[in-house]
Amino acid sequence: MSDTSQPRLALTDLSKTYDGSTPVLDGISLTVGAGEFFSIVGPSGAGKTTLLRCLTGLMRPTDGQVTLDGIPLSEPSPKMSLVFQEYTRSLMPWASIGKNVALPLRARGVPRAERTSRVAKVLAEVGLSGVEAKYPWQLSGGMQQRVAIARALVTEPEVLVMDEPFASVDAQTRMDLEDLTRRLQQDHRMTIVLVTHDIDEAVYLSDQIAVLSKNPARLVEVVDVPLGAERDQIHTREMSTFADLRGRILRTIRDVQTQPV
């Protein structure tokens, strides 16, 4: 059990330089609370994916540190799962849906019977009951991304990190997946960190939004999103608070894009 008095994730003076001379991240400090939906936005090429790789332990920062429940993170943690943008690359086309979802459980040595039970449960949670024997290429893009989400959830993570997870699907499917993600976060009481280029998506989903500057990425501000726990694709997006937040963040990103390096 984690200590609720401390943040779930904390980044302290995080910097990353490639080849010893190309700065990508510059002194980023922020915290993400337990059970929070936290999004990261910024100009294209600002280093958002590099930041994500550092905060998940997939890449070591040049300076600074990441802590998970107060413990320095130097490699991927079993408490965390990751959902990628390109589901066509993350799913194995030669393996059934059941085997795709069960992959992280097999890697952890979970017995077959338990794997089967947990796979069926998580597929039902994402609205895909009974597809275990099918293959990814037999499903639509939105359904494939649901499979990718199911695979991330099957290990029962405390932190779910999502890198542009809905960028490759159509608008209606994207809204369905956004609502699914909100529901799953609340049902599982997970902490979610989302990297996205879509400002509307960030506002709709998040409790807080970190806005980054252009490369090298620096933290410009962290914006609170007081839209409440219950959100609706129509009514929430029609709220004046939603429009105000969207405009504020878009103006901030536009301003940092025009500032000299």
Backbone hydrogen bonds in HBPLUS format (Angstrom, degrees):
<---DONOR---> <-ACCEPTOR-->    atom                        ^
c    i                          cat <-CA-CA->   ^        H-A-AA   ^      H-
h    n   atom  resd res      DA  || num        DHA   H-A  angle D-A-AA Bond
n    s   type  num  typ     dist DA aas  dist angle  dist       angle   num
A0006-GLN N   A0003-ASP O   3.25 MM   3  5.91 170.2  2.26 118.6 121.6     1
A0008-ARG N   A0032-VAL O   2.92 MM  24  5.82 124.5  2.23 139.0 154.1     2
A0069-ASP N   A0008-ARG O   2.79 MM  61  4.83 158.6  1.84 137.0 143.9     3
A0009-LEU N   A0032-VAL O   3.06 MM  23  5.02 165.9  2.08 144.4 148.6     4
A0032-VAL N   A0009-LEU O   2.86 MM  23  5.02 161.8  1.89 146.8 147.6     5
A0010-ALA N   A0067-THR O   3.02 MM  57  5.23 146.5  2.13 147.7 151.3     6
A0067-THR N   A0010-ALA O   2.90 MM  57  5.23 156.3  1.95 148.3 155.9     7
A0011-LEU N   A0030-LEU O   2.79 MM  19  5.22 173.2  1.80 166.1 168.3     8
A0030-LEU N   A0011-LEU O   2.95 MM  19  5.22 141.8  2.10 128.7 138.7     9
A0012-THR N   A0065-GLN O   2.97 MM  53  5.49 165.7  1.99 163.9 167.7    10
A0065-GLN N   A0012-THR O   3.17 MM  53  5.49 150.4  2.26 140.4 149.0    11
A0014-LEU N   A0028-ILE O   2.84 MM  14  4.76 168.3  1.86 131.6 127.9    12
A0028-ILE N   A0014-LEU O   2.86 MM  14  4.76 162.3  1.90 133.7 130.0    13
A0015-SER N   A0063-ASP O   3.04 MM  48  5.02 163.5  2.07 132.5 130.1    14
A0062-THR N   A0015-SER O   2.79 MM  47  5.63 134.5  1.99 138.6 150.9    15
A0063-ASP N   A0015-SER O   3.16 MM  48  5.02 163.4  2.19 131.2 131.8    16
A0016-LYS N   A0025-LEU O   3.07 MM   9  4.87 154.1  2.14 117.3 120.0    17
A0024-VAL N   A0016-LYS O   2.80 MM   8  5.54 171.3  1.81 168.4 166.2    18
A0025-LEU N   A0016-LYS O   3.24 MM   9  4.87 164.1  2.27 130.5 134.9    19
A0018-TYR N   A0022-THR O   2.82 MM   4  4.96 158.7  1.87 144.3 140.2    20
A0021-SER N   A0018-TYR O   3.07 MM   3  6.16 152.9  2.14 134.0 134.4    21
A0022-THR N   A0018-TYR O   2.89 MM   4  4.96 168.1  1.90 159.5 158.6    22
A0217-ALA N   A0024-VAL O   2.70 MM 193  5.98 155.0  1.76 151.9 143.4    23
A0026-ASP N   A0217-ALA O   2.85 MM 191  5.82 154.8  1.91 167.5 159.1    24
A0036-GLU N   A0033-GLY O   3.20 MM   3  5.41 151.6  2.28 133.0 129.3    25
A0192-ILE N   A0036-GLU O   2.91 MM 156  6.33 160.9  1.95 154.0 160.3    26
A0207-ASP N   A0037-PHE O   2.73 MM 170  5.23 176.6  1.73 151.1 149.9    27
A0208-GLN N   A0037-PHE O   3.33 MM 171  6.75 155.0  2.40 154.2 157.4    28
A0038-PHE N   A0192-ILE O   2.79 MM 154  6.06 173.8  1.79 167.2 166.3    29
A0194-LEU N   A0038-PHE O   2.84 MM 156  6.24 155.9  1.89 148.7 156.8    30
A0039-SER N   A0208-GLN O   3.01 MM 169  6.45 163.9  2.03 152.6 155.8    31
A0210-ALA N   A0039-SER O   2.78 MM 171  6.18 165.7  1.80 162.0 161.9    32
A0040-ILE N   A0194-LEU O   2.72 MM 154  6.13 147.2  1.83 162.7 169.6    33
A0196-THR N   A0040-ILE O   3.26 MM 156  6.49 164.7  2.29 163.5 164.6    34
A0041-VAL N   A0210-ALA O   2.92 MM 169  6.24 169.0  1.93 173.0 176.5    35
A0212-LEU N   A0041-VAL O   2.89 MM 171  6.24 156.7  1.94 147.2 154.6    36
A0046-ALA N   A0043-PRO O   3.14 MM   3  5.47 141.2  2.30 140.3 135.1    37
A0051-LEU N   A0047-GLY O   2.95 MM   4  6.21 156.0  2.01 150.0 156.6    38
A0052-LEU N   A0048-LYS O   2.96 MM   4  6.27 154.5  2.03 144.9 152.0    39
A0053-ARG N   A0049-THR O   2.93 MM   4  6.21 158.0  1.97 148.5 153.7    40
A0054-CYS N   A0050-THR O   3.01 MM   4  6.31 150.5  2.10 146.9 154.8    41
A0055-LEU N   A0051-LEU O   2.93 MM   4  6.20 161.3  1.97 154.2 159.3    42
A0056-THR N   A0052-LEU O   3.06 MM   4  6.22 130.4  2.31 145.0 156.8    43
A0058-LEU N   A0053-ARG O   2.92 MM   5  4.99 125.4  2.23 156.2 162.0    44
A0059-MET N   A0053-ARG O   3.06 MM   6  5.30 136.7  2.25 127.1 120.5    45
A0057-GLY N   A0054-CYS O   3.20 MM   3  5.25 157.0  2.25 102.5 109.5    46
A0073-LEU N   A0066-VAL O   2.71 MM   7  5.49 162.9  1.74 157.4 155.1    47
A0068-LEU N   A0071-ILE O   2.87 MM   3  5.24 159.8  1.91 145.0 143.0    48
A0071-ILE N   A0068-LEU O   3.11 MM   3  5.24 167.1  2.13 110.3 113.5    49
A0080-MET N   A0077-SER O   3.00 MM   3  5.52 167.3  2.02 118.2 122.3    50
A0158-GLU N   A0079-LYS O   2.81 MM  79  5.32 144.1  1.94 136.6 147.6    51
A0159-VAL N   A0079-LYS O   3.06 MM  80  6.25 157.2  2.11 157.6 156.8    52
A0081-SER N   A0159-VAL O   2.98 MM  78  6.49 146.4  2.10 155.9 166.5    53
A0161-VAL N   A0081-SER O   2.84 MM  80  6.17 170.2  1.85 160.3 163.2    54
A0083-VAL N   A0161-VAL O   2.84 MM  78  6.30 154.5  1.90 156.9 164.8    55
A0163-ASP N   A0083-VAL O   2.90 MM  80  6.26 167.6  1.92 173.2 175.8    56
A0087-TYR N   A0085-GLN O   3.12 MM   2  6.02 120.8  2.49 111.1  95.3    57
A0089-ARG N   A0086-GLU O   3.03 MM   3  5.48 148.4  2.14 109.0 118.0    58
A0090-SER N   A0086-GLU O   3.10 MM   4  6.41 144.9  2.23 145.3 156.0    59
A0091-LEU N   A0087-TYR O   3.01 MM   4  5.86 150.3  2.10 146.2 149.5    60
A0095-ALA N   A0092-MET O   3.16 MM   3  5.55 162.6  2.19 114.0 119.5    61
A0100-ASN N   A0096-SER O   2.89 MM   4  6.17 153.8  1.96 150.6 158.7    62
A0097-ILE N   A0134-LYS O   2.74 MM  37  5.74 148.6  1.84 157.6 159.7    63
A0101-VAL N   A0097-ILE O   2.95 MM   4  6.18 167.1  1.97 158.8 160.7    64
A0098-GLY N   A0132-GLU O   2.89 MM  34  4.14 165.9  1.91 127.5 122.9    65
A0102-ALA N   A0098-GLY O   2.99 MM   4  6.08 148.2  2.09 140.1 149.6    66
A0103-LEU N   A0100-ASN O   3.37 MM   3  5.41 155.2  2.43  99.7 106.8    67
A0105-LEU N   A0102-ALA O   2.92 MM   3  5.26 124.4  2.24 110.0 125.5    68
A0106-ARG N   A0102-ALA O   2.94 MM   4  6.22 155.4  2.00 160.2 168.3    69
A0107-ALA N   A0103-LEU O   3.05 MM   4  6.32 155.5  2.11 150.8 157.7    70
A0108-ARG N   A0105-LEU O   3.09 MM   3  5.09 133.8  2.31  94.4 107.2    71
A0110-VAL N   A0105-LEU O   3.03 MM   5  5.37 171.2  2.03 152.6 149.8    72
A0109-GLY N   A0106-ARG O   3.04 MM   3  5.03 160.4  2.08 104.1 110.0    73
A0115-ARG N   A0111-PRO O   2.92 MM   4  6.18 156.0  1.98 154.3 162.3    74
A0116-THR N   A0112-ARG O   2.91 MM   4  6.18 163.6  1.94 159.7 162.5    75
A0117-SER N   A0113-ALA O   3.12 MM   4  6.35 158.7  2.17 144.7 150.1    76
A0118-ARG N   A0114-GLU O   2.92 MM   4  6.08 167.0  1.94 154.7 158.0    77
A0119-VAL N   A0115-ARG O   2.90 MM   4  5.99 158.1  1.94 154.3 160.4    78
A0120-ALA N   A0116-THR O   3.12 MM   4  6.23 164.9  2.14 145.2 149.2    79
A0121-LYS N   A0117-SER O   3.06 MM   4  6.25 157.0  2.11 145.5 152.0    80
A0122-VAL N   A0118-ARG O   3.01 MM   4  6.17 165.4  2.03 149.0 152.1    81
A0123-LEU N   A0119-VAL O   2.97 MM   4  6.08 158.2  2.02 152.2 158.3    82
A0124-ALA N   A0120-ALA O   3.10 MM   4  6.22 151.1  2.19 141.5 149.0    83
A0125-GLU N   A0121-LYS O   3.11 MM   4  6.42 145.9  2.23 140.1 149.5    84
A0126-VAL N   A0122-VAL O   3.21 MM   4  6.54 139.5  2.39 141.2 150.2    85
A0128-LEU N   A0123-LEU O   2.73 MM   5  4.98 164.6  1.75 153.6 149.9    86
A0127-GLY N   A0124-ALA O   3.10 MM   3  5.02 161.9  2.14 104.7 108.2    87
A0134-LYS N   A0131-VAL O   2.98 MM   3  5.41 153.1  2.05 116.6 125.0    88
A0138-GLN N   A0135-TYR O   2.86 MM   3  5.47 160.0  1.90 123.3 130.1    89
A0139-LEU N   A0136-PRO O   3.02 MM   3  5.51 167.3  2.04 120.3 123.3    90
A0144-GLN N   A0140-SER O   2.88 MM   4  6.16 151.8  1.96 150.2 158.5    91
A0145-GLN N   A0141-GLY O   3.02 MM   4  6.34 152.4  2.10 148.2 155.2    92
A0146-ARG N   A0142-GLY O   3.05 MM   4  6.34 143.0  2.19 138.1 148.4    93
A0147-VAL N   A0143-MET O   3.00 MM   4  6.36 144.8  2.13 142.4 151.8    94
A0148-ALA N   A0144-GLN O   2.99 MM   4  6.39 153.0  2.07 145.6 152.7    95
A0149-ILE N   A0145-GLN O   2.94 MM   4  6.22 150.9  2.03 143.9 151.5    96
A0150-ALA N   A0146-ARG O   2.83 MM   4  6.08 155.0  1.89 145.6 152.9    97
A0151-ARG N   A0147-VAL O   2.88 MM   4  6.18 155.6  1.94 152.3 158.4    98
A0152-ALA N   A0148-ALA O   3.13 MM   4  6.39 147.6  2.24 138.8 147.1    99
A0153-LEU N   A0149-ILE O   2.97 MM   4  6.24 141.9  2.11 145.3 156.3   100
A0153-LEU N   A0150-ALA O   3.10 MM   3  5.03 122.2  2.45  92.4 107.2   101
A0154-VAL N   A0150-ALA O   2.95 MM   4  6.01 132.9  2.18 148.2 159.9   102
A0156-GLU N   A0153-LEU O   2.80 MM   3  5.23 160.9  1.83 121.8 126.1   103
A0191-THR N   A0158-GLU O   2.99 MM  33  6.23 170.7  2.00 153.1 155.9   104
A0160-LEU N   A0191-THR O   2.80 MM  31  6.24 160.6  1.84 162.1 168.6   105
A0193-VAL N   A0160-LEU O   2.92 MM  33  6.37 155.5  1.98 151.3 158.6   106
A0162-MET N   A0193-VAL O   2.81 MM  31  6.22 162.9  1.84 162.1 166.9   107
A0195-VAL N   A0162-MET O   2.85 MM  33  6.23 164.3  1.87 169.9 175.2   108
A0164-GLU N   A0195-VAL O   2.81 MM  31  5.63 155.8  1.87 151.8 156.4   109
A0167-ALA N   A0164-GLU O   3.46 MM   3  5.62 174.3  2.46 113.7 114.7   110
A0174-ARG N   A0170-ASP O   2.83 MM   4  6.00 152.2  1.91 153.3 162.7   111
A0175-MET N   A0171-ALA O   3.07 MM   4  6.39 155.2  2.14 147.6 152.5   112
A0176-ASP N   A0172-GLN O   3.08 MM   4  6.39 157.8  2.13 147.0 153.1   113
A0177-LEU N   A0173-THR O   2.88 MM   4  6.14 157.4  1.94 152.8 158.6   114
A0178-GLU N   A0174-ARG O   2.87 MM   4  6.12 148.2  1.98 147.5 156.9   115
A0179-ASP N   A0175-MET O   3.04 MM   4  6.31 163.7  2.07 151.6 154.5   116
A0180-LEU N   A0176-ASP O   2.95 MM   4  6.18 152.6  2.02 143.2 151.7   117
A0181-THR N   A0177-LEU O   2.91 MM   4  6.06 157.9  1.96 144.4 149.8   118
A0182-ARG N   A0178-GLU O   3.01 MM   4  6.34 158.2  2.06 151.3 156.7   119
A0183-ARG N   A0179-ASP O   3.00 MM   4  6.19 162.4  2.03 148.3 153.1   120
A0184-LEU N   A0180-LEU O   2.90 MM   4  6.12 165.1  1.92 155.0 159.0   121
A0185-GLN N   A0181-THR O   2.94 MM   4  6.05 155.0  2.00 146.1 153.0   122
A0186-GLN N   A0182-ARG O   3.10 MM   4  6.35 159.0  2.15 148.0 152.8   123
A0187-ASP N   A0183-ARG O   2.84 MM   4  6.05 161.1  1.87 153.5 159.6   124
A0188-HIS N   A0184-LEU O   2.91 MM   4  5.92 159.8  1.95 147.1 151.9   125
A0189-ARG N   A0185-GLN O   2.75 MM   4  5.43 116.0  2.16 132.2 147.5   126
A0190-MET N   A0185-GLN O   3.13 MM   5  5.08 139.7  2.30 132.7 142.0   127
A0202-ALA N   A0198-ASP O   3.03 MM   4  6.36 158.5  2.08 150.5 156.5   128
A0203-VAL N   A0199-ILE O   2.97 MM   4  6.23 163.1  2.00 155.1 158.7   129
A0204-TYR N   A0200-ASP O   2.90 MM   4  6.07 164.2  1.93 151.5 156.4   130
A0205-LEU N   A0201-GLU O   3.02 MM   4  6.11 157.8  2.07 152.4 157.1   131
A0206-SER N   A0202-ALA O   3.04 MM   4  5.72 155.3  2.10 148.9 154.5   132
A0225-VAL N   A0207-ASP O   2.91 MM  18  5.01 153.7  1.98 144.7 137.5   133
A0209-ILE N   A0223-VAL O   2.89 MM  14  5.05 147.0  2.00 137.9 148.7   134
A0223-VAL N   A0209-ILE O   2.72 MM  14  5.05 163.9  1.75 150.8 151.2   135
A0211-VAL N   A0221-GLU O   2.89 MM  10  5.50 171.4  1.90 171.9 173.8   136
A0220-VAL N   A0211-VAL O   2.80 MM   9  5.55 162.7  1.83 160.3 164.7   137
A0213-SER N   A0218-ARG O   2.84 MM   5  5.24 150.6  1.93 148.0 157.6   138
A0236-THR N   A0232-ASP O   2.94 MM   4  5.16 144.4  2.07 131.9 143.3   139
A0238-GLU N   A0234-ILE O   3.10 MM   4  6.28 125.3  2.42 140.0 154.5   140
A0238-GLU N   A0235-HIS O   3.20 MM   3  5.08 138.2  2.38  93.3 105.2   141
A0239-MET N   A0236-THR O   3.16 MM   3  5.37 157.8  2.21 105.6 112.5   142
A0243-ALA N   A0239-MET O   3.23 MM   4  6.61 162.8  2.26 150.4 153.7   143
A0244-ASP N   A0240-SER O   2.87 MM   4  6.08 157.5  1.92 149.8 156.4   144
A0245-LEU N   A0241-THR O   2.95 MM   4  6.12 162.9  1.98 149.7 153.8   145
A0246-ARG N   A0242-PHE O   2.92 MM   4  6.10 165.4  1.94 154.6 159.1   146
A0247-GLY N   A0243-ALA O   2.96 MM   4  6.09 166.0  1.97 149.1 152.8   147
A0248-ARG N   A0244-ASP O   2.92 MM   4  6.08 157.7  1.97 146.8 153.4   148
A0249-ILE N   A0245-LEU O   3.00 MM   4  6.20 167.5  2.02 155.6 157.6   149
A0250-LEU N   A0246-ARG O   2.98 MM   4  6.12 163.7  2.00 151.9 157.1   150
A0251-ARG N   A0247-GLY O   2.94 MM   4  6.02 159.0  1.98 147.6 153.2   151
A0252-THR N   A0248-ARG O   3.03 MM   4  6.24 154.6  2.10 142.8 150.0   152
A0253-ILE N   A0249-ILE O   2.96 MM   4  6.23 163.6  1.99 153.6 157.0   153
A0254-ARG N   A0250-LEU O   2.92 MM   4  6.09 159.7  1.96 147.6 153.8   154
A0255-ASP N   A0251-ARG O   2.87 MM   4  6.04 155.6  1.93 147.7 154.4   155
A0256-VAL N   A0252-THR O   2.99 MM   4  6.29 159.4  2.04 151.6 156.3   156
A0257-GLN N   A0253-ILE O   3.07 MM   4  6.21 142.0  2.22 143.4 153.2   157
A0258-THR N   A0255-ASP O   3.19 MM   3  5.38 135.3  2.40  99.3 110.8   158
